[in-house]
Amino acid sequence: MSTLVVEYLPGYPISHARVLLDHLLTRLPAREEVRRHDLLIDPAPIFTAESLRAYVKRDMMGEAIDDAERALLRPADRLIADVLATDVLVLAFPLHNFSVPAAIKAYFDAIMFNNSTFRVGPAPGQYAGLMTAKKALVLSAAGGVYDAPPFDTMNFMTPLVETEFRFMGFDATEVVLAEGMVRPPEEKAASLARAVHRVTEVAGRWYDSAASAERIDA
Ligand SMILES: Cc1cc2nc3c(=O)[nH]c(=O)nc-3n(C[C@H](O)[C@H](O)[C@H](O)COP(=O)(O)O)c2cc1C
């Protein structure tokens, strides 16, 4: 199996989502092929008028594009090729302003390409995801807690990522959110420990647990 980690973790002085990611990496089988893409170093492209025109021509209208237009789409095409080559896509990022940070939204916008990760049809208004037989794991951290009013309706991150992955046809999506990272130390530590435990549980279900132990012992 192969795992692609796409991370955007600018957290200072520490990133709690990185704690979850580091823990996941200890739970993977030793033979798991792990590739990493740091969006802080290599951000996803954002559509310009020219690149959007090339995308619509090639992938919506089925029209020929020239070399210059192909070059404009290459950064997104590379990101898509990376997803196509993976079994599990892990996204690690903080909750910013009640949703995914812009860097992560740009990543979704760069991989959600017609005829690559989903397709339109067969009937008008229908769509089919092309990323079947893949799983997505989202590791995130939030300052607040979203279990009671008025905050319980303010986490737009979880429904957004679940919708994006379902739309692309992913078989399963798990979201592990360490909430309350700006709460008093004991509350925060308990919440982080619960999130770490959930990472262990998901890794145990998705990866060969005997092989995970191998990696920990190594
Ligand atoms: C720019 C910015 C926006 C934030 N917005 C939210 C928010 O909308 N809701 C929330 O609960 N916490 C918010 N926080 C707090 C972070 O989610 C929290 O610090 C979390 O631990 C970040 O993840 P990290 O520790 O991996 O960096 C924000 C923090 C920053 C820096």
The ligand as an SDF file (V2000), in Angstrom:
LIG
                    3D

 31 33  0  0  0  0  0  0  0  0999 V2000
   -5.1780   32.3660   11.7720 C   0  0  0  0  0  0  0  0  0  0  0  0
   -5.8110   31.4630   12.7870 C   0  0  0  0  0  0  0  0  0  0  0  0
   -7.1670   31.2050   12.7420 C   0  0  0  0  0  0  0  0  0  0  0  0
   -7.7610   30.3600   13.6780 C   0  0  0  0  0  0  0  0  0  0  0  0
   -9.0940   30.1100   13.5860 N   0  0  0  0  0  0  0  0  0  0  0  0
   -9.6600   29.2480   14.4520 C   0  0  0  0  0  0  0  0  0  0  0  0
  -11.0470   28.9280   14.3540 C   0  0  0  0  0  0  0  0  0  0  0  0
  -11.7800   29.3770   13.4870 O   0  0  0  0  0  0  0  0  0  0  0  0
  -11.5680   28.0700   15.2550 N   0  0  0  0  0  0  0  0  0  0  0  0
  -10.8020   27.4970   16.2430 C   0  0  0  0  0  0  0  0  0  0  0  0
  -11.3410   26.6970   17.0030 O   0  0  0  0  0  0  0  0  0  0  0  0
   -9.4880   27.7870   16.3610 N   0  0  0  0  0  0  0  0  0  0  0  0
   -8.9160   28.6440   15.4970 C   0  0  0  0  0  0  0  0  0  0  0  0
   -7.5800   28.9330   15.5970 N   0  0  0  0  0  0  0  0  0  0  0  0
   -6.7810   28.2220   16.5950 C   0  0  0  0  0  0  0  0  0  0  0  0
   -6.1310   26.9810   15.9800 C   0  0  0  0  0  0  0  0  0  0  0  0
   -7.0890   26.1680   15.3430 O   0  0  0  0  0  0  0  0  0  0  0  0
   -5.3930   26.2020   17.0650 C   0  0  0  0  0  0  0  0  0  0  0  0
   -4.3050   26.9760   17.5100 O   0  0  0  0  0  0  0  0  0  0  0  0
   -4.9220   24.8420   16.5810 C   0  0  0  0  0  0  0  0  0  0  0  0
   -4.1450   24.2540   17.6020 O   0  0  0  0  0  0  0  0  0  0  0  0
   -4.1120   24.9870   15.3030 C   0  0  0  0  0  0  0  0  0  0  0  0
   -3.5520   23.7630   14.8940 O   0  0  0  0  0  0  0  0  0  0  0  0
   -1.9990   23.4920   15.1000 P   0  0  0  0  0  0  0  0  0  0  0  0
   -1.7680   23.3880   16.5850 O   0  0  0  0  0  0  0  0  0  0  0  0
   -1.7150   22.2160   14.3720 O   0  0  0  0  0  0  0  0  0  0  0  0
   -1.2550   24.6630   14.4940 O   0  0  0  0  0  0  0  0  0  0  0  0
   -6.9800   29.7750   14.6810 C   0  0  0  0  0  0  0  0  0  0  0  0
   -5.6030   30.0490   14.7380 C   0  0  0  0  0  0  0  0  0  0  0  0
   -5.0290   30.8770   13.8140 C   0  0  0  0  0  0  0  0  0  0  0  0
   -3.5520   31.1340   13.8780 C   0  0  0  0  0  0  0  0  0  0  0  0
  1  2  1  0
  2  3  1  0
  2 30  2  0
  3  4  2  0
  4  5  1  0
  4 28  1  0
  5  6  2  0
  6  7  1  0
  6 13  1  0
  7  8  2  0
  7  9  1  0
  9 10  1  0
 10 11  2  0
 10 12  1  0
 12 13  2  0
 13 14  1  0
 14 15  1  0
 14 28  1  0
 15 16  1  0
 16 17  1  0
 16 18  1  0
 18 19  1  0
 18 20  1  0
 20 21  1  0
 20 22  1  0
 22 23  1  0
 23 24  1  0
 24 25  2  0
 24 26  1  0
 24 27  1  0
 28 29  2  0
 29 30  1  0
 30 31  1  0
M  END
$$$$
